[in-house]
């Protein structure tokens, strides 16, 4: 029995001791894009998704000074995720930076989620990667963003409403980057985020309708006992579907729901009720359609 216990213990230790490592180049230049690879992946221990970059916690430079987050990479993105068919390792790329005039050594940290395909269990591990980044051979060039203009509409209006267009512009040279593409990407992100926000603030909702809703008519009206051993019934009502309207459903004169063109409700088979519905848009209302549910038990 003791031998079996020791064998099981050794098996567990072997399984839990297996880890993956993050590998890549040891030296690079500022502004260059490097590729990192997760090595040692198997069906019982591989990446569930791309590693998540965490802020650089420890960075050192020669002569041994802290450079904080100035060495944080940009454009961290996955390029391949391990799968059982190809066995190709998980990979990601990132662009590294060094704003100093001498080489710096930076340690990057990643959160890697590992999964076992056999058990479905997953856990997070912390991986680190150390890289020496040389300064540019030539003085770094700063690229500035070009002018960006976009047209936006309020996106928080209700059904049947929109707004007048709102034009927003990011002036040239507002953003800078290590490349023209990076500077312009920052400006475009600013345009989309701020432009939409400003449109929501500076525009009001206006109706898109030109007339009141058309006539509505019965499409479905049925009821069934639900469940079979109960005396309760499920009543289903449906009318024609009109564009850009809200349907107001009433039961015995009380508004019960504002929604689409179908409505369901439960009640006892011996109860008698009146269901009414009308379509509403900012320009008016349709006719009100009435359904009378008679008492009927099986």
Secondary structure, 3 states (H helix, E strand, C coil): CHHHHHHHHHHHHHHHCCCCEEECCCEEECCCEEEEEEECCECCEEECCCCEEEEEEEEEECCCEECCCCCCCEEEEEEECCCCCCCCCCEEEEECCCCCCCCEEEEEEEEEEEECCCCCCEEEEEEEEEEEEECCCCCCCCEECCCEEEEECCCCCCCCEEECCEEEEECCCCCEECCHHHHHHHHHHHHHHHHHHHHHHHCCEEECCCCCCCCCCEEEEEEEECCCCCCEEEEEEEECCCCCCEEEEEECCEEEEEECCEEEEEEECCCCEEEEEEEEECCEECCCEEEEECCCCC
